[in-house]
């Protein structure tokens, strides 16, 4: 039997939190190991339990979910974080990405979308709601300055990066581009190398924060390096 994904739910709205827990407990592949409404409680659970994925609300009343990520006790934790939020502005979304979240899901999304996001993030991929990430990318594009040191992307690298921002898996990217999964994986490694990163979350963060103008604009000439 495949090992279950261990989940911690942090949300200060009790009704939503308990409804979410009931939804997750219906999935045989998931195990809810903790639930709470504050960052402090979340830190205690993370210190005591092995957690694969944290479902973290951004607005926790008097504190923000990202406060969990900047705590020294979390930085050495292997748990991956999905922000589950009613809504986020572009700057807030960029801040969440900067703090290392692996996905953002809106609370009004179809429940199957959240379940799919958990599976993907637990497997080392990312999942971003396009209604959140695309405006954030556009905002960064508008604000970013041009840098002479940026390594340009090929057409294929740009297509794969856009597909990652759309939340697609390697298999889905391969189908979209009519390429093999092996070729997609190779292109992702090329993107990692150009960005100086090792994970998808880091790639998304660097692409949006540092190279949005050069890597995310449409219709620009690309080098073949």
C-alpha positions as CSV (number, residue, x, y, z in Angstrom):
1,X,0.0,0.0,0.0
2,X,1.3,3.5,-0.9
3,X,2.2,5.6,2.1
4,X,-0.4,8.2,2.9
5,X,0.2,11.9,2.6
6,X,0.3,13.4,6.1
7,X,-1.5,16.7,6.3
8,X,-1.6,19.6,8.8
9,X,-4.5,22.1,8.4
10,X,-4.0,25.6,9.8
11,X,-7.1,27.9,9.5
12,X,-8.6,30.1,12.1
13,X,-12.2,29.7,10.8
14,X,-13.4,26.6,12.7
15,X,-16.3,25.7,10.4
16,X,-14.1,25.8,7.2
17,X,-11.2,24.0,9.0
18,X,-13.4,21.1,10.2
19,X,-15.2,20.8,6.9
20,X,-11.9,20.6,5.1
21,X,-10.6,18.0,7.5
22,X,-13.8,15.9,6.9
23,X,-13.2,16.2,3.1
24,X,-9.6,15.1,3.4
25,X,-10.4,12.2,5.7
26,X,-12.6,10.7,3.0
27,X,-9.5,10.3,0.8
28,X,-7.8,7.0,1.5
29,X,-4.4,8.4,0.5
30,X,-4.5,11.2,3.1
31,X,-4.0,11.3,6.8
32,X,-4.8,14.4,8.8
33,X,-2.2,14.5,11.6
34,X,-3.1,17.9,13.0
35,X,-5.5,20.8,12.8
36,X,-5.3,24.2,14.5
37,X,-6.0,27.9,14.1
38,X,-2.8,29.7,14.9
39,X,0.9,29.8,13.8
40,X,2.0,28.9,17.3
41,X,-0.1,25.8,17.4
42,X,1.1,24.9,13.9
43,X,4.7,25.1,15.0
44,X,4.0,22.8,18.0
45,X,2.4,20.2,15.7
46,X,5.2,20.4,13.2
47,X,7.7,19.8,16.0
48,X,5.8,16.7,17.2
49,X,4.5,15.2,14.0
50,X,5.9,14.1,10.7
51,X,4.0,16.3,8.1
52,X,4.2,16.1,4.3
53,X,1.9,19.0,3.4
54,X,0.6,22.0,5.3
55,X,-2.6,23.5,4.2
56,X,-2.1,27.1,5.4
57,X,-4.6,30.0,5.4
58,X,-3.0,33.3,4.7
59,X,-5.2,35.5,6.8
60,X,-5.2,34.1,10.4
61,X,-6.9,37.0,12.1
62,X,-4.1,38.9,14.0
63,X,-1.3,37.1,12.1
64,X,-0.4,35.9,8.6
65,X,0.2,32.4,7.5
66,X,3.6,33.3,6.1
67,X,4.7,34.0,9.7
68,X,5.0,30.2,10.0
69,X,7.5,30.1,7.2
70,X,10.0,32.6,8.5
71,X,10.3,30.9,11.9
72,X,13.7,29.3,12.4
73,X,12.0,26.0,13.4
74,X,10.3,25.7,10.1
75,X,13.2,26.3,7.8
76,X,14.6,22.9,8.5
77,X,11.3,21.2,8.1
78,X,10.6,19.0,5.0
79,X,6.9,19.8,4.9
80,X,5.6,21.5,1.8
81,X,3.1,24.4,2.1
82,X,0.0,25.1,0.1
83,X,-1.7,28.4,0.8
84,X,-5.5,27.9,0.9
85,X,-7.0,31.4,0.8
86,X,-10.2,33.4,0.0
87,X,-8.1,35.7,-2.1
88,X,-4.6,37.3,-2.4
89,X,-3.3,40.4,-4.1
90,X,-0.4,40.3,-6.4
91,X,2.1,41.6,-3.9
92,X,0.9,39.1,-1.2
93,X,1.1,36.2,-3.6
94,X,4.7,37.2,-4.5
95,X,5.5,37.4,-0.8
96,X,4.1,33.9,-0.3
97,X,6.1,32.5,-3.3
98,X,9.2,34.3,-1.9
99,X,8.7,32.4,1.4
100,X,8.7,29.1,-0.4
101,X,5.1,28.0,-0.7
102,X,4.6,25.2,-3.2
103,X,1.1,26.1,-4.2
104,X,-1.8,28.5,-3.8
105,X,-5.4,27.3,-4.0
106,X,-8.5,29.5,-3.6
107,X,-11.1,28.5,-1.0
108,X,-13.9,28.6,-3.5
109,X,-12.2,26.1,-5.8
110,X,-13.7,22.7,-6.6
111,X,-12.6,20.3,-3.9
112,X,-11.1,18.0,-6.5
113,X,-8.7,20.8,-7.4
114,X,-7.4,21.0,-3.9
115,X,-7.0,17.2,-3.7
116,X,-5.1,17.2,-7.0
117,X,-2.9,20.1,-5.7
118,X,-2.1,18.1,-2.6
119,X,-1.0,15.1,-4.6
120,X,1.1,17.1,-6.9
121,X,2.8,19.1,-4.2
122,X,3.5,16.0,-2.1
123,X,5.1,14.5,-5.2
124,X,7.5,17.4,-5.4
125,X,5.6,19.5,-8.0
126,X,3.8,22.8,-7.7
127,X,0.2,23.9,-8.1
128,X,-0.7,27.6,-8.6
129,X,-4.2,28.9,-9.1
130,X,-4.0,30.9,-12.4
131,X,-6.3,33.6,-11.0
132,X,-3.6,34.3,-8.3
133,X,-0.3,33.6,-10.0
134,X,-0.9,35.1,-13.4
135,X,-1.7,38.6,-12.0
136,X,1.3,38.3,-9.7
137,X,3.5,37.5,-12.7
138,X,2.1,40.4,-14.6
139,X,2.7,42.7,-11.7
140,X,6.3,41.6,-11.4
141,X,6.7,42.0,-15.1
142,X,5.6,45.6,-15.0
143,X,7.8,46.4,-12.0
144,X,11.0,44.5,-12.9
145,X,14.0,46.2,-14.2
146,X,16.0,44.8,-17.1
147,X,19.2,43.1,-16.3
148,X,22.1,42.6,-18.7
149,X,23.1,39.4,-16.9
150,X,19.9,37.6,-17.6
151,X,20.3,34.4,-19.7
152,X,17.6,34.4,-22.3
153,X,15.3,31.4,-22.7
154,X,14.7,29.4,-25.8
155,X,11.1,29.1,-27.1
156,X,10.9,25.6,-25.6
157,X,12.2,26.7,-22.2
158,X,9.7,29.6,-22.2
159,X,6.8,27.2,-23.1
160,X,7.8,24.8,-20.3
161,X,8.1,27.6,-17.8
162,X,4.6,29.0,-18.7
163,X,3.2,25.4,-18.4
164,X,4.8,25.1,-14.9
165,X,3.1,28.5,-13.9
166,X,-0.2,27.0,-15.2
167,X,0.3,24.2,-12.7
168,X,0.8,21.4,-15.2
169,X,2.6,18.1,-14.4
170,X,5.4,16.9,-16.6
171,X,3.0,14.5,-18.4
172,X,0.6,17.3,-19.1
173,X,3.4,19.6,-20.3
174,X,4.5,16.8,-22.6
175,X,1.0,16.5,-24.0
176,X,0.6,20.2,-24.5
177,X,3.9,20.5,-26.3
178,X,3.7,17.2,-28.1
179,X,7.0,16.1,-26.7
180,X,8.2,13.2,-24.5
181,X,8.3,13.5,-20.7
182,X,12.1,12.9,-20.9
183,X,12.5,16.0,-23.1
184,X,10.3,18.0,-20.7
185,X,12.4,16.9,-17.7
186,X,15.6,17.8,-19.6
187,X,14.2,21.3,-20.3
188,X,13.2,21.8,-16.7
189,X,16.7,20.9,-15.7
190,X,17.9,23.6,-18.1
191,X,15.6,26.1,-16.5
192,X,16.9,25.1,-13.1
193,X,20.4,25.7,-14.3
194,X,19.7,29.1,-15.7
195,X,17.8,30.2,-12.6
196,X,20.3,28.7,-10.3
197,X,17.7,26.6,-8.4
198,X,16.9,23.0,-7.7
199,X,13.1,22.9,-7.3
200,X,10.0,24.0,-9.1
201,X,9.0,26.3,-6.3
202,X,12.3,28.0,-6.4
203,X,12.1,28.3,-10.2
204,X,8.7,29.9,-10.0
205,X,9.9,32.4,-7.3
206,X,13.1,33.3,-9.2
207,X,11.2,33.6,-12.5
208,X,8.6,35.9,-11.1
209,X,10.8,38.0,-8.8
210,X,14.0,38.4,-10.8
211,X,13.3,37.6,-14.5
212,X,9.7,38.3,-15.1
213,X,10.3,41.0,-17.7
214,X,12.7,38.8,-19.7
215,X,11.2,35.3,-19.1
216,X,7.5,35.9,-18.9
217,X,6.8,38.4,-21.6
218,X,5.1,37.2,-24.7
219,X,6.4,37.4,-28.3
220,X,10.0,38.4,-27.5
221,X,13.0,37.0,-29.4
222,X,14.7,34.2,-27.6
223,X,18.3,33.0,-27.8
224,X,19.1,29.3,-28.4
225,X,21.6,29.0,-25.6
